[in-house]
């Protein structure tokens, strides 16, 4: 009888936790997508900055060699 009571108590403790996890699932997924998209934008911007810096340095090297 005590085992049954402990199982029922554990079940009643697990149900609210499960509801919270299910409710926060989309929020966590949204945060992960936002972070991933932010990193993607950061990489693209850094790529173009690197290209611009490379062109500027190559131009200044060519200007000094003339």
PQR file of N, CA, C, O and H, with PARSE charges and radii, in Angstrom:
ATOM      1  N   UNK A   1       0.826  -1.197   0.000 -0.4000 1.5000
ATOM      2  CA  UNK A   1       0.000   0.000   0.000 -0.0000 2.0000
ATOM      3  C   UNK A   1       0.872   1.264   0.000  0.5500 1.7000
ATOM      4  O   UNK A   1       0.551   2.252  -0.660 -0.5500 1.4000
ATOM      5  N   UNK A   2       1.978   1.213   0.749 -0.4000 1.5000
ATOM      6  CA  UNK A   2       2.853   2.378   0.777 -0.0000 2.0000
ATOM      7  C   UNK A   2       3.483   2.629  -0.586  0.5500 1.7000
ATOM      8  O   UNK A   2       3.669   3.780  -0.979 -0.5500 1.4000
ATOM      9  H   UNK A   2       2.239   0.410   1.285  0.4000 1.0000
ATOM     10  N   UNK A   3       3.813   1.561  -1.311 -0.4000 1.5000
ATOM     11  CA  UNK A   3       4.412   1.708  -2.644 -0.0000 2.0000
ATOM     12  C   UNK A   3       3.428   2.398  -3.572  0.5500 1.7000
ATOM     13  O   UNK A   3       3.806   3.289  -4.333 -0.5500 1.4000
ATOM     14  H   UNK A   3       3.662   0.626  -0.991  0.4000 1.0000
ATOM     15  N   UNK A   4       2.178   1.994  -3.513 -0.4000 1.5000
ATOM     16  CA  UNK A   4       1.147   2.611  -4.352 -0.0000 2.0000
ATOM     17  C   UNK A   4       0.995   4.084  -4.008  0.5500 1.7000
ATOM     18  O   UNK A   4       0.847   4.918  -4.902 -0.5500 1.4000
ATOM     19  H   UNK A   4       1.871   1.271  -2.895  0.4000 1.0000
ATOM     20  N   UNK A   5       1.029   4.408  -2.737 -0.4000 1.5000
ATOM     21  CA  UNK A   5       0.916   5.792  -2.310 -0.0000 2.0000
ATOM     22  C   UNK A   5       2.099   6.619  -2.807  0.5500 1.7000
ATOM     23  O   UNK A   5       1.914   7.751  -3.252 -0.5500 1.4000
ATOM     24  H   UNK A   5       1.149   3.731  -2.011  0.4000 1.0000
ATOM     25  N   UNK A   6       3.326   6.061  -2.737 -0.4000 1.5000
ATOM     26  CA  UNK A   6       4.509   6.760  -3.229 -0.0000 2.0000
ATOM     27  C   UNK A   6       4.447   6.949  -4.749  0.5500 1.7000
ATOM     28  O   UNK A   6       4.860   7.991  -5.256 -0.5500 1.4000
ATOM     29  H   UNK A   6       3.476   5.141  -2.375  0.4000 1.0000
ATOM     30  N   UNK A   7       3.941   5.963  -5.470 -0.4000 1.5000
ATOM     31  CA  UNK A   7       3.818   6.079  -6.925 -0.0000 2.0000
ATOM     32  C   UNK A   7       2.818   7.167  -7.281  0.5500 1.7000
ATOM     33  O   UNK A   7       3.067   7.971  -8.179 -0.5500 1.4000
ATOM     34  H   UNK A   7       3.605   5.116  -5.058  0.4000 1.0000
ATOM     35  N   UNK A   8       1.703   7.197  -6.591 -0.4000 1.5000
ATOM     36  CA  UNK A   8       0.694   8.236  -6.853 -0.0000 2.0000
ATOM     37  C   UNK A   8       1.250   9.612  -6.509  0.5500 1.7000
ATOM     38  O   UNK A   8       1.025  10.569  -7.251 -0.5500 1.4000
ATOM     39  H   UNK A   8       1.501   6.543  -5.861  0.4000 1.0000
ATOM     40  N   UNK A   9       1.974   9.729  -5.395 -0.4000 1.5000
ATOM     41  CA  UNK A   9       2.569  11.012  -5.011 -0.0000 2.0000
ATOM     42  C   UNK A   9       3.598  11.461  -6.043  0.5500 1.7000
ATOM     43  O   UNK A   9       3.633  12.635  -6.409 -0.5500 1.4000
ATOM     44  H   UNK A   9       2.157   8.952  -4.793  0.4000 1.0000
ATOM     45  N   UNK A  10       4.430  10.547  -6.511 -0.4000 1.5000
ATOM     46  CA  UNK A  10       5.423  10.883  -7.529 -0.0000 2.0000
ATOM     47  C   UNK A  10       4.752  11.300  -8.825  0.5500 1.7000
ATOM     48  O   UNK A  10       5.221  12.213  -9.505 -0.5500 1.4000
ATOM     49  H   UNK A  10       4.402   9.593  -6.213  0.4000 1.0000
ATOM     50  N   UNK A  11       3.658  10.638  -9.169 -0.4000 1.5000
ATOM     51  CA  UNK A  11       2.927  10.983 -10.395 -0.0000 2.0000
ATOM     52  C   UNK A  11       2.355  12.392 -10.300  0.5500 1.7000
ATOM     53  O   UNK A  11       2.441  13.174 -11.246 -0.5500 1.4000
ATOM     54  H   UNK A  11       3.277   9.897  -8.616  0.4000 1.0000
ATOM     55  N   UNK A  12       1.768  12.708  -9.140 -0.4000 1.5000
ATOM     56  CA  UNK A  12       1.210  14.044  -8.966 -0.0000 2.0000
ATOM     57  C   UNK A  12       2.303  15.119  -8.914  0.5500 1.7000
ATOM     58  O   UNK A  12       2.030  16.278  -9.229 -0.5500 1.4000
ATOM     59  H   UNK A  12       1.698  12.073  -8.371  0.4000 1.0000
ATOM     60  N   UNK A  13       3.515  14.765  -8.531 -0.4000 1.5000
ATOM     61  CA  UNK A  13       4.622  15.714  -8.553 -0.0000 2.0000
ATOM     62  C   UNK A  13       5.172  15.870  -9.975  0.5500 1.7000
ATOM     63  O   UNK A  13       5.654  16.941 -10.342 -0.5500 1.4000
ATOM     64  H   UNK A  13       3.736  13.823  -8.276  0.4000 1.0000
ATOM     65  N   UNK A  14       5.099  14.814 -10.760 -0.4000 1.5000
ATOM     66  CA  UNK A  14       5.672  14.832 -12.107 -0.0000 2.0000
ATOM     67  C   UNK A  14       4.766  15.541 -13.105  0.5500 1.7000
ATOM     68  O   UNK A  14       5.257  16.128 -14.070 -0.5500 1.4000
ATOM     69  H   UNK A  14       4.707  13.943 -10.461  0.4000 1.0000
ATOM     70  N   UNK A  15       3.476  15.500 -12.896 -0.4000 1.5000
ATOM     71  CA  UNK A  15       2.551  16.092 -13.868 -0.0000 2.0000
ATOM     72  C   UNK A  15       2.762  17.606 -14.002  0.5500 1.7000
ATOM     73  O   UNK A  15       2.862  18.083 -15.133 -0.5500 1.4000
ATOM     74  H   UNK A  15       3.077  15.024 -12.113  0.4000 1.0000
ATOM     75  N   UNK A  16       2.835  18.391 -12.914 -0.4000 1.5000
ATOM     76  CA  UNK A  16       3.104  19.829 -13.106 -0.0000 2.0000
ATOM     77  C   UNK A  16       4.458  20.107 -13.754  0.5500 1.7000
ATOM     78  O   UNK A  16       4.582  21.028 -14.561 -0.5500 1.4000
ATOM     79  H   UNK A  16       2.754  18.003 -11.996  0.4000 1.0000
ATOM     80  N   UNK A  17       5.465  19.321 -13.409 -0.4000 1.5000
ATOM     81  CA  UNK A  17       6.778  19.509 -14.031 -0.0000 2.0000
ATOM     82  C   UNK A  17       6.706  19.224 -15.529  0.5500 1.7000
ATOM     83  O   UNK A  17       7.309  19.938 -16.331 -0.5500 1.4000
ATOM     84  H   UNK A  17       5.364  18.572 -12.754  0.4000 1.0000
ATOM     85  N   UNK A  18       5.981  18.199 -15.895 -0.4000 1.5000
ATOM     86  CA  UNK A  18       5.815  17.866 -17.311 -0.0000 2.0000
ATOM     87  C   UNK A  18       5.055  18.959 -18.050  0.5500 1.7000
ATOM     88  O   UNK A  18       5.384  19.284 -19.191 -0.5500 1.4000
ATOM     89  H   UNK A  18       5.492  17.620 -15.244  0.4000 1.0000
ATOM     90  N   UNK A  19       4.053  19.520 -17.412 -0.4000 1.5000
ATOM     91  CA  UNK A  19       3.292  20.616 -18.034 -0.0000 2.0000
ATOM     92  C   UNK A  19       4.191  21.832 -18.250  0.5500 1.7000
ATOM     93  O   UNK A  19       4.121  22.478 -19.296 -0.5500 1.4000
ATOM     94  H   UNK A  19       3.786  19.257 -16.486  0.4000 1.0000
ATOM     95  N   UNK A  20       5.032  22.147 -17.266 -0.4000 1.5000
ATOM     96  CA  UNK A  20       5.955  23.290 -17.400 -0.0000 2.0000
ATOM     97  C   UNK A  20       6.944  23.046 -18.529  0.5500 1.7000
ATOM     98  O   UNK A  20       7.227  23.953 -19.312 -0.5500 1.4000
ATOM     99  H   UNK A  20       5.088  21.623 -16.416  0.4000 1.0000
ATOM    100  N   UNK A  21       7.470  21.833 -18.619 -0.4000 1.5000
ATOM    101  CA  UNK A  21       8.424  21.512 -19.685 -0.0000 2.0000
ATOM    102  C   UNK A  21       7.758  21.622 -21.050  0.5500 1.7000
ATOM    103  O   UNK A  21       8.350  22.157 -21.987 -0.5500 1.4000
ATOM    104  H   UNK A  21       7.240  21.097 -17.983  0.4000 1.0000
ATOM    105  N   UNK A  22       6.541  21.125 -21.168 -0.4000 1.5000
ATOM    106  CA  UNK A  22       5.823  21.218 -22.449 -0.0000 2.0000
ATOM    107  C   UNK A  22       5.517  22.672 -22.791  0.5500 1.7000
ATOM    108  O   UNK A  22       5.589  23.065 -23.955 -0.5500 1.4000
ATOM    109  H   UNK A  22       6.060  20.691 -20.406  0.4000 1.0000
ATOM    110  N   UNK A  23       5.176  23.467 -21.787 -0.4000 1.5000
ATOM    111  CA  UNK A  23       4.856  24.876 -22.031 -0.0000 2.0000
ATOM    112  C   UNK A  23       6.100  25.669 -22.422  0.5500 1.7000
ATOM    113  O   UNK A  23       6.020  26.569 -23.258 -0.5500 1.4000
ATOM    114  H   UNK A  23       5.118  23.148 -20.841  0.4000 1.0000
ATOM    115  N   UNK A  24       7.248  25.346 -21.828 -0.4000 1.5000
ATOM    116  CA  UNK A  24       8.470  26.099 -22.112 -0.0000 2.0000
ATOM    117  C   UNK A  24       9.219  25.580 -23.335  0.5500 1.7000
ATOM    118  O   UNK A  24      10.174  26.215 -23.782 -0.5500 1.4000
ATOM    119  H   UNK A  24       7.313  24.615 -21.148  0.4000 1.0000
ATOM    120  N   UNK A  25       8.812  24.455 -23.876 -0.4000 1.5000
ATOM    121  CA  UNK A  25       9.473  23.895 -25.045 -0.0000 2.0000
ATOM    122  C   UNK A  25       9.543  24.852 -26.223  0.5500 1.7000
ATOM    123  O   UNK A  25      10.628  25.089 -26.754 -0.5500 1.4000
ATOM    124  H   UNK A  25       8.036  23.939 -23.512  0.4000 1.0000
ATOM    125  N   UNK A  26       8.403  25.413 -26.648 -0.4000 1.5000
ATOM    126  CA  UNK A  26       8.458  26.367 -27.771 -0.0000 2.0000
ATOM    127  C   UNK A  26       9.269  27.624 -27.458  0.5500 1.7000
ATOM    128  O   UNK A  26       9.901  28.193 -28.347 -0.5500 1.4000
ATOM    129  H   UNK A  26       7.521  25.220 -26.217  0.4000 1.0000
ATOM    130  N   UNK A  27       9.252  28.051 -26.209 -0.4000 1.5000
ATOM    131  CA  UNK A  27      10.032  29.230 -25.828 -0.0000 2.0000
ATOM    132  C   UNK A  27      11.520  28.936 -25.967  0.5500 1.7000
ATOM    133  O   UNK A  27      12.273  29.733 -26.526 -0.5500 1.4000
ATOM    134  H   UNK A  27       8.738  27.588 -25.487  0.4000 1.0000
ATOM    135  N   UNK A  28      11.931  27.790 -25.454 -0.4000 1.5000
ATOM    136  CA  UNK A  28      13.344  27.405 -25.550 -0.0000 2.0000
ATOM    137  C   UNK A  28      13.747  27.236 -27.013  0.5500 1.7000
ATOM    138  O   UNK A  28      14.830  27.661 -27.413 -0.5500 1.4000
ATOM    139  H   UNK A  28      11.320  27.142 -24.999  0.4000 1.0000
ATOM    140  N   UNK A  29      12.889  26.624 -27.801 -0.4000 1.5000
ATOM    141  CA  UNK A  29      13.166  26.452 -29.227 -0.0000 2.0000
ATOM    142  C   UNK A  29      13.280  27.801 -29.928  0.5500 1.7000
ATOM    143  O   UNK A  29      14.148  27.989 -30.780 -0.5500 1.4000
ATOM    144  H   UNK A  29      12.008  26.279 -27.477  0.4000 1.0000
ATOM    145  N   UNK A  30      12.414  28.731 -29.575 -0.4000 1.5000
ATOM    146  CA  UNK A  30      12.477  30.075 -30.164 -0.0000 2.0000
ATOM    147  C   UNK A  30      13.761  30.799 -29.800  0.5500 1.7000
ATOM    148  O   UNK A  30      14.361  31.473 -30.638 -0.5500 1.4000
ATOM    149  H   UNK A  30      11.709  28.579 -28.883  0.4000 1.0000
ATOM    150  N   UNK A  31      14.179  30.658 -28.552 -0.4000 1.5000
ATOM    151  CA  UNK A  31      15.431  31.299 -28.119 -0.0000 2.0000
ATOM    152  C   UNK A  31      16.610  30.698 -28.868  0.5500 1.7000
ATOM    153  O   UNK A  31      17.500  31.426 -29.308 -0.5500 1.4000
ATOM    154  H   UNK A  31      13.692  30.111 -27.872  0.4000 1.0000
ATOM    155  N   UNK A  32      16.625  29.377 -29.016 -0.4000 1.5000
ATOM    156  CA  UNK A  32      17.723  28.731 -29.746 -0.0000 2.0000
ATOM    157  C   UNK A  32      17.747  29.159 -31.210  0.5500 1.7000
ATOM    158  O   UNK A  32      18.820  29.368 -31.777 -0.5500 1.4000
ATOM    159  H   UNK A  32      15.902  28.787 -28.658  0.4000 1.0000
ATOM    160  N   UNK A  33      16.582  29.291 -31.820 -0.4000 1.5000
ATOM    161  CA  UNK A  33      16.528  29.752 -33.214 -0.0000 2.0000
ATOM    162  C   UNK A  33      17.015  31.195 -33.326  0.5500 1.7000
ATOM    163  O   UNK A  33      17.731  31.534 -34.268 -0.5500 1.4000
ATOM    164  H   UNK A  33      15.711  29.122 -31.360  0.4000 1.0000
ATOM    165  N   UNK A  34      16.637  32.040 -32.378 -0.4000 1.5000
ATOM    166  CA  UNK A  34      17.072  33.435 -32.412 -0.0000 2.0000
ATOM    167  C   UNK A  34      18.580  33.539 -32.242  0.5500 1.7000
ATOM    168  O   UNK A  34      19.231  34.328 -32.927 -0.5500 1.4000
ATOM    169  H   UNK A  34      16.055  31.764 -31.612  0.4000 1.0000
ATOM    170  N   UNK A  35      19.137  32.750 -31.338 -0.4000 1.5000
ATOM    171  CA  UNK A  35      20.586  32.769 -31.134 -0.0000 2.0000
ATOM    172  C   UNK A  35      21.306  32.264 -32.382  0.5500 1.7000
ATOM    173  O   UNK A  35      22.312  32.840 -32.798 -0.5500 1.4000
ATOM    174  H   UNK A  35      18.608  32.108 -30.782  0.4000 1.0000
ATOM    175  N   UNK A  36      20.793  31.192 -32.974 -0.4000 1.5000
ATOM    176  CA  UNK A  36      21.398  30.659 -34.198 -0.0000 2.0000
ATOM    177  C   UNK A  36      21.346  31.655 -35.341  0.5500 1.7000
ATOM    178  O   UNK A  36      22.324  31.823 -36.070 -0.5500 1.4000
ATOM    179  H   UNK A  36      19.977  30.725 -32.635  0.4000 1.0000
ATOM    180  N   UNK A  37      20.198  32.323 -35.500 -0.4000 1.5000
ATOM    181  CA  UNK A  37      20.068  33.315 -36.567 -0.0000 2.0000
ATOM    182  C   UNK A  37      20.991  34.502 -36.311  0.5500 1.7000
ATOM    183  O   UNK A  37      21.579  35.048 -37.244 -0.5500 1.4000
ATOM    184  H   UNK A  37      19.403  32.187 -34.908  0.4000 1.0000
ATOM    185  N   UNK A  38      21.115  34.898 -35.051 -0.4000 1.5000
ATOM    186  CA  UNK A  38      22.029  35.993 -34.714 -0.0000 2.0000
ATOM    187  C   UNK A  38      23.468  35.642 -35.032  0.5500 1.7000
ATOM    188  O   UNK A  38      24.217  36.477 -35.538 -0.5500 1.4000
ATOM    189  H   UNK A  38      20.637  34.454 -34.293  0.4000 1.0000
ATOM    190  N   UNK A  39      23.862  34.407 -34.737 -0.4000 1.5000
ATOM    191  CA  UNK A  39      25.222  33.974 -35.072 -0.0000 2.0000
ATOM    192  C   UNK A  39      25.437  33.942 -36.579  0.5500 1.7000
ATOM    193  O   UNK A  39      26.514  34.293 -37.062 -0.5500 1.4000
ATOM    194  H   UNK A  39      23.253  33.728 -34.326  0.4000 1.0000
ATOM    195  N   UNK A  40      24.424  33.526 -37.318 -0.4000 1.5000
ATOM    196  CA  UNK A  40      24.528  33.498 -38.780 -0.0000 2.0000
ATOM    197  C   UNK A  40      24.705  34.907 -39.337  0.5500 1.7000
ATOM    198  O   UNK A  40      25.553  35.129 -40.200 -0.5500 1.4000
ATOM    199  H   UNK A  40      23.549  33.241 -36.926  0.4000 1.0000
ATOM    200  N   UNK A  41      23.925  35.842 -38.858 -0.4000 1.5000
ATOM    201  CA  UNK A  41      24.047  37.238 -39.299 -0.0000 2.0000
ATOM    202  C   UNK A  41      25.418  37.793 -38.908  0.5500 1.7000
ATOM    203  O   UNK A  41      26.042  38.513 -39.687 -0.5500 1.4000
ATOM    204  H   UNK A  41      23.236  35.661 -38.156  0.4000 1.0000
ATOM    205  N   UNK A  42      25.885  37.462 -37.707 -0.4000 1.5000
ATOM    206  CA  UNK A  42      27.197  37.911 -37.242 -0.0000 2.0000
ATOM    207  C   UNK A  42      28.299  37.388 -38.154  0.5500 1.7000
ATOM    208  O   UNK A  42      29.219  38.131 -38.496 -0.5500 1.4000
ATOM    209  H   UNK A  42      25.378  36.877 -37.074  0.4000 1.0000
ATOM    210  N   UNK A  43      28.221  36.118 -38.554 -0.4000 1.5000
ATOM    211  CA  UNK A  43      29.234  35.552 -39.442 -0.0000 2.0000
ATOM    212  C   UNK A  43      29.207  36.203 -40.818  0.5500 1.7000
ATOM    213  O   UNK A  43      30.259  36.467 -41.401 -0.5500 1.4000
ATOM    214  H   UNK A  43      27.473  35.514 -38.277  0.4000 1.0000
ATOM    215  N   UNK A  44      28.020  36.460 -41.338 -0.4000 1.5000
ATOM    216  CA  UNK A  44      27.910  37.086 -42.662 -0.0000 2.0000
ATOM    217  C   UNK A  44      28.482  38.510 -42.624  0.5500 1.7000
ATOM    218  O   UNK A  44      29.221  38.905 -43.525 -0.5500 1.4000
ATOM    219  H   UNK A  44      27.166  36.246 -40.864  0.4000 1.0000
ATOM    220  N   UNK A  45      28.146  39.269 -41.594 -0.4000 1.5000
ATOM    221  CA  UNK A  45      28.661  40.637 -41.474 -0.0000 2.0000
ATOM    222  C   UNK A  45      30.179  40.626 -41.331  0.5500 1.7000
ATOM    223  O   UNK A  45      30.866  41.435 -41.955 -0.5500 1.4000
ATOM    224  H   UNK A  45      27.546  38.948 -40.862  0.4000 1.0000
ATOM    225  N   UNK A  46      30.706  39.716 -40.516 -0.4000 1.5000
ATOM    226  CA  UNK A  46      32.157  39.626 -40.364 -0.0000 2.0000
ATOM    227  C   UNK A  46      32.834  39.225 -41.664  0.5500 1.7000
ATOM    228  O   UNK A  46      33.941  39.681 -41.953 -0.5500 1.4000
ATOM    229  H   UNK A  46      30.148  39.059 -40.009  0.4000 1.0000
ATOM    230  N   UNK A  47      32.186  38.382 -42.446 -0.4000 1.5000
ATOM    231  CA  UNK A  47      32.740  37.987 -43.742 -0.0000 2.0000
ATOM    232  C   UNK A  47      32.891  39.203 -44.652  0.5500 1.7000
ATOM    233  O   UNK A  47      33.930  39.381 -45.289 -0.5500 1.4000
ATOM    234  H   UNK A  47      31.287  38.012 -42.211  0.4000 1.0000
ATOM    235  N   UNK A  48      31.853  40.040 -44.713 -0.4000 1.5000
ATOM    236  CA  UNK A  48      31.923  41.218 -45.577 -0.0000 2.0000
ATOM    237  C   UNK A  48      32.920  42.249 -45.039  0.5500 1.7000
ATOM    238  O   UNK A  48      33.585  42.936 -45.815 -0.5500 1.4000
ATOM    239  H   UNK A  48      31.009  39.895 -44.196  0.4000 1.0000
ATOM    240  N   UNK A  49      33.021  42.353 -43.719 -0.4000 1.5000
ATOM    241  CA  UNK A  49      34.022  43.257 -43.147 -0.0000 2.0000
ATOM    242  C   UNK A  49      35.429  42.772 -43.490  0.5500 1.7000
ATOM    243  O   UNK A  49      36.307  43.574 -43.806 -0.5500 1.4000
ATOM    244  H   UNK A  49      32.481  41.794 -43.089  0.4000 1.0000
ATOM    245  N   UNK A  50      35.638  41.454 -43.426 -0.4000 1.5000
ATOM    246  CA  UNK A  50      36.952  40.898 -43.773 -0.0000 2.0000
ATOM    247  C   UNK A  50      37.271  41.140 -45.243  0.5500 1.7000
ATOM    248  O   UNK A  50      38.407  41.467 -45.583 -0.5500 1.4000
ATOM    249  H   UNK A  50      34.925  40.802 -43.169  0.4000 1.0000
ATOM    250  N   UNK A  51      36.290  40.984 -46.106 -0.4000 1.5000
ATOM    251  CA  UNK A  51      36.513  41.253 -47.530 -0.0000 2.0000
ATOM    252  C   UNK A  51      36.868  42.722 -47.739  0.5500 1.7000
ATOM    253  O   UNK A  51      37.798  43.042 -48.478 -0.5500 1.4000
ATOM    254  H   UNK A  51      35.366  40.718 -45.829  0.4000 1.0000
ATOM    255  N   UNK A  52      36.118  43.618 -47.081 -0.4000 1.5000
ATOM    256  CA  UNK A  52      36.394  45.055 -47.215 -0.0000 2.0000
ATOM    257  C   UNK A  52      37.766  45.417 -46.694  0.5500 1.7000
ATOM    258  O   UNK A  52      38.473  46.217 -47.306 -0.5500 1.4000
ATOM    259  H   UNK A  52      35.362  43.358 -46.480  0.4000 1.0000
ATOM    260  N   UNK A  53      38.150  44.838 -45.570 -0.4000 1.5000
ATOM    261  CA  UNK A  53      39.471  45.102 -45.015 -0.0000 2.0000
ATOM    262  C   UNK A  53      40.561  44.566 -45.929  0.5500 1.7000
ATOM    263  O   UNK A  53      41.588  45.218 -46.116 -0.5500 1.4000
ATOM    264  H   UNK A  53      37.575  44.188 -45.072  0.4000 1.0000
ATOM    265  N   UNK A  54      40.350  43.393 -46.496 -0.4000 1.5000
ATOM    266  CA  UNK A  54      41.330  42.819 -47.421 -0.0000 2.0000
ATOM    267  C   UNK A  54      41.491  43.661 -48.663  0.5500 1.7000
ATOM    268  O   UNK A  54      42.609  43.856 -49.140 -0.5500 1.4000
ATOM    269  H   UNK A  54      39.516  42.863 -46.343  0.4000 1.0000
ATOM    270  N   UNK A  55      40.397  44.160 -49.192 -0.4000 1.5000
ATOM    271  CA  UNK A  55      40.467  45.017 -50.388 -0.0000 2.0000
ATOM    272  C   UNK A  55      41.184  46.315 -50.044  0.5500 1.7000
ATOM    273  O   UNK A  55      41.992  46.809 -50.830 -0.5500 1.4000
ATOM    274  H   UNK A  55      39.489  44.001 -48.805  0.4000 1.0000
ATOM    275  N   UNK A  56      40.890  46.868 -48.869 -0.4000 1.5000
ATOM    276  CA  UNK A  56      41.537  48.117 -48.462 -0.0000 2.0000
ATOM    277  C   UNK A  56      43.039  47.917 -48.284  0.5500 1.7000
ATOM    278  O   UNK A  56      43.826  48.759 -48.715 -0.5500 1.4000
ATOM    279  H   UNK A  56      40.234  46.466 -48.230  0.4000 1.0000
ATOM    280  N   UNK A  57      43.441  46.832 -47.665 -0.4000 1.5000
ATOM    281  CA  UNK A  57      44.872  46.571 -47.467 -0.0000 2.0000
ATOM    282  C   UNK A  57      45.569  46.294 -48.792  0.5500 1.7000
ATOM    283  O   UNK A  57      46.695  46.744 -49.004 -0.5500 1.4000
ATOM    284  H   UNK A  57      42.801  46.147 -47.314  0.4000 1.0000
ATOM    285  N   UNK A  58      44.915  45.561 -49.679 -0.4000 1.5000
ATOM    286  CA  UNK A  58      45.512  45.294 -50.983 -0.0000 2.0000
ATOM    287  C   UNK A  58      45.653  46.591 -51.773  0.5500 1.7000
ATOM    288  O   UNK A  58      46.644  46.796 -52.474 -0.5500 1.4000
ATOM    289  H   UNK A  58      44.001  45.196 -49.506  0.4000 1.0000
ATOM    290  N   UNK A  59      44.661  47.458 -51.653 -0.4000 1.5000
ATOM    291  CA  UNK A  59      44.730  48.754 -52.339 -0.0000 2.0000
ATOM    292  C   UNK A  59      45.853  49.616 -51.805  0.5500 1.7000
ATOM    293  O   UNK A  59      46.548  50.286 -52.569 -0.5500 1.4000
ATOM    294  H   UNK A  59      43.857  47.291 -51.083  0.4000 1.0000
ATOM    295  N   UNK A  60      46.034  49.599 -50.483 -0.4000 1.5000
ATOM    296  CA  UNK A  60      47.103  50.434 -49.900 -0.0000 2.0000
ATOM    297  C   UNK A  60      48.472  49.853 -50.263  0.5500 1.7000
ATOM    298  O   UNK A  60      49.427  50.614 -50.424 -0.5500 1.4000
ATOM    299  H   UNK A  60      45.469  49.055 -49.862  0.4000 1.0000
ATOM    300  N   UNK A  61      48.594  48.546 -50.394 -0.4000 1.5000
ATOM    301  CA  UNK A  61      49.861  47.949 -50.814 -0.0000 2.0000
ATOM    302  C   UNK A  61      50.187  48.328 -52.253  0.5500 1.7000
ATOM    303  O   UNK A  61      51.330  48.635 -52.591 -0.5500 1.4000
ATOM    304  H   UNK A  61      47.819  47.929 -50.262  0.4000 1.0000
ATOM    305  N   UNK A  62      49.159  48.297 -53.087 -0.4000 1.5000
ATOM    306  CA  UNK A  62      49.378  48.684 -54.481 -0.0000 2.0000
ATOM    307  C   UNK A  62      49.718  50.155 -54.606  0.5500 1.7000
ATOM    308  O   UNK A  62      50.514  50.538 -55.465 -0.5500 1.4000
ATOM    309  H   UNK A  62      48.231  48.047 -52.813  0.4000 1.0000
ATOM    310  N   UNK A  63      49.131  50.978 -53.768 -0.4000 1.5000
ATOM    311  CA  UNK A  63      49.398  52.409 -53.823 -0.0000 2.0000
ATOM    312  C   UNK A  63      50.850  52.704 -53.417  0.5500 1.7000
ATOM    313  O   UNK A  63      51.467  53.621 -53.960 -0.5500 1.4000
ATOM    314  H   UNK A  63      48.485  50.668 -53.070  0.4000 1.0000
ATOM    315  N   UNK A  64      51.388  51.945 -52.483 -0.4000 1.5000
ATOM    316  CA  UNK A  64      52.758  52.197 -52.043 -0.0000 2.0000
ATOM    317  C   UNK A  64      53.792  51.694 -53.044  0.5500 1.7000
ATOM    318  O   UNK A  64      54.919  52.188 -53.053 -0.5500 1.4000
ATOM    319  H   UNK A  64      50.887  51.200 -52.042  0.4000 1.0000
ATOM    320  N   UNK A  65      53.446  50.740 -53.875 -0.4000 1.5000
ATOM    321  CA  UNK A  65      54.407  50.167 -54.802 -0.0000 2.0000
ATOM    322  C   UNK A  65      54.513  50.950 -56.110  0.5500 1.7000
ATOM    323  O   UNK A  65      55.359  50.624 -56.942 -0.5500 1.4000
ATOM    324  H   UNK A  65      52.530  50.338 -53.868  0.4000 1.0000
ATOM    325  N   UNK A  66      53.712  51.936 -56.308 -0.4000 1.5000
ATOM    326  CA  UNK A  66      53.759  52.670 -57.588 -0.0000 2.0000
ATOM    327  C   UNK A  66      54.861  53.645 -57.649  0.5500 1.7000
ATOM    328  O   UNK A  66      55.023  54.331 -58.658 -0.5500 1.4000
ATOM    329  H   UNK A  66      53.025  52.201 -55.631  0.4000 1.0000
TER
END
